[in-house]
Amino acid sequence: MKIIITLSIAIVTILWLTITYSTNHTAHEPHTDHDHTDHTHEVVADMDTLPPGEFPFQKTEAEWKEILTPEQFRILRKKGTEFPYRNKYNKNKREGIYVCAGCGQELYSSQHKYESGSGWPSFWEPIKASAVKEEEDRSLFMVRTEIVCSNCGGHLGHVFSDGPRPTGLRYCMNSAALKFVEKDMNGDGKVAKSNS
């Protein structure tokens, strides 16, 4: 039954991707040298003090276009979805941390990543519960739980209740919404920034 549900979701997502990408894909200026600085510490307010729907890390649409690639912008800011299996981190087995491609907030650990067969990088839990926020998604004629970065509100993917133990959850994420920070192999226990 899980396979049928997963296949149904994949088919609907592919159809939605095709429609969304062809209708929402606008010509962006050529991808040039974007700002690849670490935005992790640019939090401007505490989440608990913000009105609903607002996030600590804020940028204008023009500023987002400056720091993100067109694909990252389409996914993170316009709630797009990338094609399954043809994405950067689905098969990534290196040890490290996955951070938000928009603001650099730590989101997922490779220790919680598993092969779901969905074609997208999947995790059974975030690095900490407060790293992500759940929002209701009523697109595609169904109700799903969207996952966004709790720091910048960037669309990451969705969570489903067909994951492995101990949580039973599958956080199905878009690779383009993430950046991978490989674990430092020098043995000092620190995570070094990666260009992935």
C-alpha positions as CSV (number, residue, x, y, z in Angstrom):
1,M,0.0,0.0,0.0
2,K,2.9,2.4,0.8
3,I,4.3,1.8,-2.6
4,I,1.0,2.7,-4.3
5,I,0.7,5.9,-2.2
6,T,4.3,6.8,-2.9
7,L,3.9,6.2,-6.7
8,S,0.6,8.1,-6.7
9,I,2.3,11.1,-5.0
10,A,5.3,10.9,-7.4
11,I,3.0,10.8,-10.5
12,V,0.9,13.8,-9.2
13,T,4.1,15.7,-8.3
14,I,5.6,15.1,-11.7
15,L,2.5,16.3,-13.4
16,W,2.4,19.3,-11.1
17,L,6.1,20.0,-11.7
18,T,5.6,19.9,-15.5
19,I,2.7,22.3,-15.3
20,T,4.2,24.6,-12.7
21,Y,7.6,24.7,-14.3
22,S,6.3,25.5,-17.7
23,T,3.9,28.2,-16.5
24,N,5.9,29.7,-13.7
25,H,9.4,29.5,-15.2
26,T,10.2,33.0,-16.1
27,A,13.5,34.1,-17.6
28,H,15.9,35.2,-15.0
29,E,19.1,37.1,-15.6
30,P,21.9,34.7,-16.2
31,H,23.3,33.2,-13.1
32,T,26.3,35.2,-12.1
33,D,28.5,35.3,-9.0
34,H,25.9,35.1,-6.3
35,D,26.7,35.9,-2.6
36,H,27.7,32.6,-1.1
37,T,28.4,33.9,2.4
38,D,27.1,32.1,5.4
39,H,23.8,33.7,6.4
40,T,23.2,31.5,9.4
41,H,23.7,34.2,12.0
42,E,21.7,37.0,10.2
43,V,18.7,36.4,12.4
44,V,16.9,39.7,13.0
45,A,14.3,38.6,15.6
46,D,13.2,35.7,17.8
47,M,10.5,33.5,16.1
48,D,8.3,33.8,19.2
49,T,8.1,37.6,18.9
50,L,7.1,37.7,15.2
51,P,3.6,37.8,13.8
52,P,2.3,34.6,12.1
53,G,3.8,34.1,8.7
54,E,6.9,36.2,9.3
55,F,10.3,34.8,9.7
56,P,13.5,36.2,11.4
57,F,15.6,36.2,8.2
58,Q,14.0,38.6,5.7
59,K,14.9,39.6,2.2
60,T,13.1,41.3,-0.6
61,E,12.3,39.4,-3.8
62,A,15.1,41.2,-5.6
63,E,17.5,40.4,-2.8
64,W,16.5,36.7,-2.9
65,K,17.1,36.7,-6.7
66,E,20.6,38.1,-6.1
67,I,21.7,35.4,-3.6
68,L,19.9,32.4,-5.1
69,T,20.2,30.5,-8.4
70,P,17.1,30.6,-10.5
71,E,16.3,27.0,-9.5
72,Q,16.8,27.7,-5.8
73,F,14.6,30.8,-6.1
74,R,11.8,28.8,-7.9
75,I,11.8,26.2,-5.1
76,L,12.6,28.1,-2.0
77,R,10.6,31.3,-2.7
78,K,7.9,30.1,-5.2
79,K,7.3,26.7,-3.6
80,G,8.5,24.8,-6.6
81,T,9.5,21.1,-6.8
82,E,12.5,19.6,-8.6
83,F,12.2,16.4,-10.6
84,P,12.7,13.2,-8.6
85,Y,16.0,11.1,-9.0
86,R,17.7,13.9,-11.1
87,N,18.7,16.0,-8.1
88,K,22.0,16.6,-6.3
89,Y,21.5,15.0,-2.9
90,N,19.1,12.0,-3.4
91,K,22.0,9.6,-3.6
92,N,24.4,11.6,-1.4
93,K,25.9,9.2,1.3
94,R,28.6,11.5,2.7
95,E,28.6,12.5,6.4
96,G,27.6,16.0,7.3
97,I,24.9,18.5,7.7
98,Y,22.3,19.8,5.3
99,V,21.6,23.6,5.7
100,C,19.0,25.9,4.1
101,A,20.3,27.2,0.7
102,G,18.6,30.5,1.5
103,C,19.8,31.4,4.9
104,G,22.3,28.7,6.0
105,Q,20.3,27.4,9.0
106,E,21.2,23.8,9.9
107,L,18.2,21.6,9.0
108,Y,19.1,17.9,8.7
109,S,21.9,15.5,9.6
110,S,23.2,12.7,7.3
111,Q,22.6,10.5,10.4
112,H,18.9,10.9,9.8
113,K,19.0,10.4,6.0
114,Y,17.7,7.2,4.4
115,E,16.8,5.8,1.0
116,S,13.1,6.3,0.7
117,G,12.8,5.3,-3.0
118,S,10.9,8.6,-3.7
119,G,13.7,10.2,-5.7
120,W,14.2,13.0,-3.3
121,P,16.6,13.2,-0.3
122,S,14.6,11.9,2.7
123,F,15.2,12.2,6.4
124,W,13.3,10.7,9.4
125,E,13.7,13.8,11.5
126,P,15.2,17.3,11.3
127,I,18.4,18.2,13.2
128,K,16.1,19.8,15.8
129,A,12.4,20.3,15.9
130,S,12.7,24.1,15.8
131,A,14.8,24.1,12.6
132,V,11.7,23.6,10.4
133,K,8.1,24.7,10.5
134,E,5.0,22.9,9.2
135,E,2.4,24.6,7.1
136,E,-0.8,23.3,5.5
137,D,-0.5,22.8,1.7
138,R,-3.8,22.4,-0.2
139,S,-2.3,22.4,-3.7
140,L,-2.7,19.5,-6.2
141,F,-6.3,18.7,-4.9
142,M,-5.0,17.2,-1.7
143,V,-3.9,18.3,1.8
144,R,-0.3,17.8,2.6
145,T,2.1,19.1,5.3
146,E,4.6,21.5,3.8
147,I,8.0,22.0,5.5
148,V,9.6,25.4,5.5
149,C,12.8,26.7,7.1
150,S,11.9,28.3,10.4
151,N,14.5,31.0,9.9
152,C,13.7,32.3,6.4
153,G,10.4,30.6,5.5
154,G,11.9,29.0,2.4
155,H,10.0,26.0,1.0
156,L,12.0,22.8,1.6
157,G,9.5,20.0,0.7
158,H,6.8,18.0,2.5
159,V,6.6,15.5,5.4
160,F,4.7,12.2,5.1
161,S,3.8,9.6,7.7
162,D,5.3,6.6,5.8
163,G,8.9,6.9,7.1
164,P,11.0,4.5,9.1
165,R,11.3,4.1,12.9
166,P,11.7,5.7,15.3
167,T,9.5,8.6,14.0
168,G,7.6,7.0,11.2
169,L,8.1,10.2,9.2
170,R,9.5,11.0,5.8
171,Y,10.8,14.5,5.4
172,C,11.0,14.6,1.6
173,M,13.2,17.6,0.6
174,N,14.2,19.3,-2.5
175,S,18.0,19.2,-3.1
176,A,18.0,22.7,-4.5
177,A,16.6,24.0,-1.2
178,L,19.6,22.6,0.6
179,K,23.4,22.9,0.8
180,F,25.5,20.1,2.1
181,V,28.2,20.8,4.6
182,E,30.6,17.8,4.7
183,K,31.9,16.6,8.0
184,D,35.5,17.6,8.7
185,M,37.7,14.5,8.3
186,N,40.6,16.0,10.3
187,G,39.2,14.4,13.5
188,D,38.7,17.7,15.3
189,G,34.9,17.2,15.4
190,K,34.2,20.5,13.7
191,V,32.1,20.8,10.6
192,A,33.9,22.5,7.7
193,K,32.0,24.5,5.1
194,S,31.7,22.8,1.8
195,N,31.0,24.2,-1.7
196,S,28.4,21.5,-2.4
